[in-house]
Structures are given as structure tokens and as C-alpha cells.
Amino acid sequence: MRFSSLQSARSDEAITKAGGPVSVVIAEDDVEVASTLHHHFSRGFKTVILFAPEELEYDEAGLEDVIRVDFPTLAVGATPDIVNGIVPALPEKTWFFYGYNAEYLFYPFSETRTIGEMLAFHAEERRFSMLTYVVDVYAGDLAAADNAVSLKDAHLDRSGYYALARNGEDGPKDRQLDFYGGLRWRFEEHIDEVRRRIDRISLVRTKKGLRFLDDHTWSEDELNTFSCPWHHNLTAAVVSFRTAKALRSNPGSRFDISTFRWHNSVPFEWKSQQLLDLGLMEPGQWF
């Protein structure tokens, strides 16, 4: 199913009666679009919606159930426009995820448990959003993978992550932190300050009046917290080639970086346990 605009998609039953959880993939280029969509179906998302430029092509084999919406995803403010356009159109109390092409969602025990099972447990703990860490991955050999994307030779940083208090009008916000690390930390001279955070509330349950803000937070402040007041909650990770792609394609950084590897690089095993062992996501009380 394909729609020529967000406006036409919003009023169609494919969206207004979509089964959840719903995954929205925003394709900024044609890199690993198909693998991203397959990954999200494999996690158990009932509805997968692809936003992509009209001219973008990808291998659609086995992806006949994807709902495609033509959209200029590289336009300024594209992500808030997409999220704020699609979230109110979905059935209320539907779990919703957003991410980009060449990004892959992992959560504790994701190899054996579906996204629906995980979110059902999360909701039982009265949590209606989930913090995800954007974990940068990158090709180990840039000579072999010029765009820094390689599923077979992916690496990540095993250390170098930290958090700072998130300040509000009356001081530090309760249970909210700004997280940093990965390529955005190591190559921060090439990254605008407002883009250096690696925390993202990628999973949220829809409700009336909810708005997505330009800084990738939500209008209801409790949804931006990493846990409830009484104990630690589940968190997840978005394994992402997006920063590596950007640093490799930008002429200002491309010729300053010969490799993304350093002494704390390790091969990514494409397993949730590795991310748990590195402290890049939290199982909470879910076993």
C-alpha cells in the first residue's frame, strides 16, 4: 500500500485502525532500507510504515505489507512533521516507534520475545514510554565500506558513554538525563551541539494531545523520564549507522576521518546480550 502524501495516509483505515505496535521508519537515503524493515517485522511490529522520498527505490521482496508514504524526509523539520502527523491518526493507546533507515531496535531478550510482549510488561508497570539509547555502529574497514555501513563488519564503542543532568526552569529535572557517547562524542567537533545527545524516547503509547518536540522529547514531561520513581524500568537500544553515514558523507568530516575504530572498538555481535553486558540497555524487573 502506498500513499502520495502524509495527509492522504492519515485518513485511511490502514492508519486509523492500524494494529499495534506500530513502527515508523524514516528513510533519508536508500542505504539498508529493506534490512531495516525486515528487522522491525522480525521484532513483531504489527504495522510498519515507511516514509521515503518519492524517487527512493529499495528491494521490496517480502515486504508487501509495508505501508509506504511519500515524503521529503530530508526537509527541515521532517521528523517532527512526520511524527506529529501520524501519531494523532493512530488509534489511541497504540504503542508507536520511530527511527531511521540503517537503524535497528534491540531490547532485552529480543531474540526470544516480541516487542508486543515487552511493551505489555512495560505498560503493566504503568510506563507509557521507553528510553532508547542510540548506539552508534560503523564499518571496521572504511576502504571496503565507503559509506561506513557494513552489517557483516559492524563495530561499536564498548565505553565512553556518560550522562549529565537535564536542567529545567527550576533546576535539574526529575528522572531525566542527557546521554552522550559514541561517534557523536568522539567526533564532536563535526557535530552540532544540539545533535550530540544519544538518548531518544523512541517508544511511546499514543494519547490525545501528545506532541513530539524538535529536541526529540515529548510534550508530556513524564514520558521523557528513564524510569518510574520506585524502581528501574526497561530500556532499549537503537543500533544506528546514521551518524557514521553522516560523518562519511559530509565533506567537512570525511577527509578528517580515516577510520572510526579506536582502542575501545569491538565487533558488534547483533545480540541483545552484548548490549546488556555493556550497560547500553536495562532489563529492569523483566526476566
C-alpha positions as CSV (number, residue, x, y, z in Angstrom):
1,M,0.0,0.0,0.0
2,R,1.4,3.4,-1.0
3,F,0.2,6.9,-0.3
4,S,1.3,10.0,-2.1
5,S,1.2,12.2,1.0
6,L,1.0,12.2,4.7
7,Q,-2.4,13.9,4.5
8,S,-3.9,11.1,2.4
9,A,-2.4,8.4,4.7
10,R,-3.7,10.0,7.9
11,S,-7.4,9.5,6.9
12,D,-7.1,5.9,5.6
13,E,-8.2,2.9,7.7
14,A,-4.7,1.4,7.3
15,I,-3.6,4.1,9.7
16,T,-6.7,5.0,11.7
17,K,-7.3,1.3,12.5
18,A,-3.6,0.2,12.5
19,G,-2.7,-2.8,14.7
20,G,0.0,-2.1,17.2
21,P,2.8,-1.9,18.0
22,V,3.4,0.4,15.0
23,S,6.9,1.1,13.6
24,V,7.6,4.2,11.6
25,V,10.9,4.1,9.5
26,I,12.0,7.4,8.1
27,A,14.3,6.7,5.1
28,E,16.7,9.5,4.5
29,D,18.5,7.6,1.7
30,D,18.5,4.2,0.1
31,V,21.0,2.6,2.5
32,E,19.8,-0.7,4.1
33,V,16.1,0.3,3.8
34,A,15.0,-3.3,3.2
35,S,17.1,-4.8,6.1
36,T,15.7,-2.2,8.4
37,L,12.1,-3.0,7.5
38,H,12.7,-6.8,7.8
39,H,14.3,-6.3,11.2
40,H,11.2,-4.5,12.5
41,F,8.8,-7.1,11.2
42,S,11.0,-9.7,12.8
43,R,10.7,-8.0,16.2
44,G,6.9,-8.4,16.0
45,F,5.6,-5.0,14.9
46,K,2.1,-5.4,13.5
47,T,2.3,-2.4,11.3
48,V,5.4,-0.9,9.6
49,I,5.1,2.4,7.9
50,L,7.9,3.7,5.6
51,F,8.3,7.4,5.0
52,A,10.6,8.0,2.0
53,P,11.1,10.4,-0.9
54,E,9.0,9.6,-3.9
55,E,12.0,8.7,-6.0
56,L,13.6,6.3,-3.5
57,E,13.7,2.6,-4.5
58,Y,14.5,-0.5,-2.4
59,D,14.2,-4.2,-2.7
60,E,10.5,-4.8,-1.8
61,A,10.7,-8.6,-1.8
62,G,9.0,-10.0,1.3
63,L,7.9,-6.5,2.3
64,E,4.5,-6.4,0.7
65,D,2.8,-5.5,4.0
66,V,4.8,-2.2,4.4
67,I,2.7,0.9,4.2
68,R,4.7,3.5,2.2
69,V,4.1,7.2,2.4
70,D,5.9,9.5,0.0
71,F,7.5,12.4,2.0
72,P,10.5,14.7,1.6
73,T,12.4,13.3,4.6
74,L,15.5,15.5,4.2
75,A,13.4,18.7,4.5
76,V,14.0,20.8,7.6
77,G,11.7,19.6,10.4
78,A,10.8,16.4,8.6
79,T,10.9,14.2,11.7
80,P,8.5,16.3,13.9
81,D,6.2,16.8,10.9
82,I,6.0,13.1,10.3
83,V,5.6,12.1,14.0
84,N,3.1,14.8,14.8
85,G,1.2,14.0,11.6
86,I,1.0,10.2,12.2
87,V,0.6,9.8,16.0
88,P,-2.8,11.6,16.3
89,A,-4.1,9.5,13.4
90,L,-3.3,6.2,15.1
91,P,-5.8,4.5,17.5
92,E,-5.3,5.9,21.0
93,K,-3.2,3.8,23.4
94,T,-1.2,2.3,20.5
95,W,2.5,1.7,21.1
96,F,4.5,3.6,18.5
97,F,8.2,3.5,17.5
98,Y,10.1,5.9,15.2
99,G,13.5,5.5,13.8
100,Y,15.5,5.9,10.5
101,N,16.9,3.5,7.8
102,A,20.0,1.6,8.9
103,E,18.8,1.7,12.5
104,Y,17.9,-1.5,14.3
105,L,15.9,-1.8,17.5
106,F,17.1,-4.1,20.3
107,Y,15.6,-4.7,23.7
108,P,16.4,-7.2,26.4
109,F,15.9,-10.8,25.2
110,S,14.7,-9.5,21.8
111,E,15.8,-12.8,20.2
112,T,13.2,-14.8,22.0
113,R,10.5,-12.3,23.0
114,T,8.4,-10.0,20.8
115,I,8.1,-6.2,21.0
116,G,4.5,-6.7,22.0
117,E,5.4,-8.9,24.9
118,M,7.9,-6.5,26.1
119,L,5.6,-3.5,25.9
120,A,2.8,-5.3,27.6
121,F,5.0,-5.9,30.6
122,H,6.2,-2.2,30.5
123,A,2.6,-1.0,30.5
124,E,1.8,-3.2,33.5
125,E,4.4,-1.1,35.3
126,R,2.4,2.0,34.4
127,R,5.1,3.1,32.0
128,F,3.8,4.5,28.7
129,S,7.1,5.5,27.1
130,M,10.6,3.9,26.9
131,L,14.0,5.4,26.8
132,T,16.2,4.1,24.0
133,Y,20.0,4.8,23.7
134,V,21.1,5.4,20.1
135,V,24.2,3.2,19.9
136,D,26.5,4.2,17.0
137,V,27.8,1.4,14.9
138,Y,30.3,1.7,12.0
139,A,32.1,-0.3,9.5
140,G,35.5,-1.5,10.7
141,D,37.1,-1.0,7.3
142,L,36.1,2.2,5.5
143,A,38.1,1.2,2.4
144,A,35.7,-1.8,2.0
145,A,32.6,0.1,3.1
146,D,32.9,3.7,1.8
147,N,29.6,4.8,3.4
148,A,30.7,3.4,6.7
149,V,27.8,0.9,6.7
150,S,28.5,-2.9,6.9
151,L,26.2,-5.4,8.6
152,K,28.9,-8.0,8.5
153,D,31.8,-5.8,9.8
154,A,29.9,-3.6,12.3
155,H,31.7,-2.2,15.3
156,L,30.6,-0.2,18.3
157,D,32.3,1.6,21.3
158,R,32.4,-0.5,24.4
159,S,33.0,2.6,26.7
160,G,32.9,6.3,26.6
161,Y,29.3,6.9,27.5
162,Y,28.1,9.3,30.2
163,A,25.1,11.3,31.3
164,L,24.5,14.9,32.6
165,A,21.6,16.3,34.5
166,R,18.9,17.7,32.3
167,N,18.1,21.2,33.5
168,G,14.6,22.7,33.6
169,E,13.3,26.1,34.7
170,D,13.5,25.1,38.4
171,G,16.8,23.1,38.3
172,P,17.5,19.5,37.3
173,K,14.5,17.6,36.0
174,D,13.4,14.5,37.9
175,R,14.5,11.2,36.3
176,Q,15.7,12.9,33.2
177,L,19.3,12.9,31.9
178,D,21.1,13.9,28.7
179,F,23.2,11.0,27.5
180,Y,26.3,11.2,25.4
181,G,28.8,8.9,23.8
182,G,29.8,7.0,20.6
183,L,30.8,8.8,17.5
184,R,28.9,12.0,18.4
185,W,31.2,12.2,21.5
186,R,34.5,11.2,19.8
187,F,34.0,13.4,16.8
188,E,32.0,16.2,18.5
189,E,33.9,18.9,16.6
190,H,31.9,17.8,13.5
191,I,28.5,17.5,15.3
192,D,26.3,20.5,16.1
193,E,25.9,20.7,19.9
194,V,22.1,20.2,19.7
195,R,22.7,16.9,17.9
196,R,25.2,15.3,20.3
197,R,22.7,13.6,22.6
198,I,22.2,9.8,22.2
199,D,19.0,9.5,24.2
200,R,15.8,9.1,22.4
201,I,12.2,8.3,23.6
202,S,11.6,6.1,20.6
203,L,8.8,4.1,22.1
204,V,5.6,5.8,23.3
205,R,1.9,5.0,23.7
206,T,-0.3,7.4,21.8
207,K,-2.7,9.6,23.6
208,K,-4.8,12.6,22.7
209,G,-2.9,15.9,22.5
210,L,0.5,14.4,22.7
211,R,3.1,16.3,20.7
212,F,6.7,15.5,19.6
213,L,9.1,18.3,20.1
214,D,12.1,19.4,18.0
215,D,14.6,18.2,20.5
216,H,13.3,14.6,20.2
217,T,11.4,14.8,23.5
218,W,7.6,14.8,24.1
219,S,5.2,17.4,25.3
220,E,4.2,15.4,28.4
221,D,7.3,15.6,30.7
222,E,6.7,12.2,32.4
223,L,7.2,10.5,29.1
224,N,10.7,11.8,28.9
225,T,11.8,10.1,32.1
226,F,14.0,7.0,32.1
227,S,12.2,5.2,34.9
228,C,9.4,5.4,37.4
229,P,10.1,6.8,40.9
230,W,10.1,3.4,42.7
231,H,12.5,1.2,40.7
232,H,14.4,0.8,37.5
233,N,12.5,0.1,34.3
234,L,13.3,-1.5,31.0
235,T,15.3,0.5,28.4
236,A,16.2,-0.4,24.9
237,A,18.8,0.4,22.3
238,V,18.7,1.7,18.7
239,V,21.8,0.4,16.9
240,S,22.4,3.0,14.3
241,F,24.7,3.6,11.3
242,R,23.1,7.1,10.9
243,T,25.9,9.1,12.5
244,A,28.7,7.2,10.7
245,K,26.9,7.7,7.4
246,A,26.6,11.4,8.1
247,L,30.3,11.8,9.1
248,R,31.3,9.9,6.0
249,S,29.2,11.8,3.6
250,N,29.9,15.3,4.9
251,P,32.9,16.8,3.1
252,G,33.9,18.7,6.3
253,S,34.4,15.5,8.2
254,R,35.0,12.8,5.5
255,F,38.6,13.8,4.9
256,D,39.5,14.3,8.6
257,I,38.5,10.7,9.5
258,S,40.4,7.7,8.1
259,T,38.8,5.2,10.5
260,F,36.1,5.1,13.1
261,R,37.9,2.4,15.1
262,W,39.9,3.1,18.3
263,H,41.2,1.1,21.2
264,N,37.7,0.7,22.6
265,S,36.0,-0.6,19.4
266,V,34.6,-4.1,19.5
267,P,32.8,-6.1,16.8
268,F,29.0,-5.9,17.2
269,E,27.6,-9.4,17.6
270,W,23.9,-8.4,16.7
271,K,22.8,-9.8,20.0
272,S,20.9,-8.1,22.8
273,Q,23.1,-9.7,25.4
274,Q,26.1,-7.8,24.2
275,L,24.2,-4.5,24.7
276,L,23.1,-5.6,28.2
277,D,26.6,-6.6,29.1
278,L,27.9,-3.2,28.0
279,G,25.2,-1.4,30.0
280,L,23.6,0.0,26.9
281,M,20.2,-1.1,28.0
282,E,18.5,-2.2,31.2
283,P,16.2,-5.3,31.8
284,G,14.6,-3.7,34.8
285,Q,12.4,-6.2,36.6
286,W,11.7,-8.2,33.4
287,F,13.3,-11.7,33.3
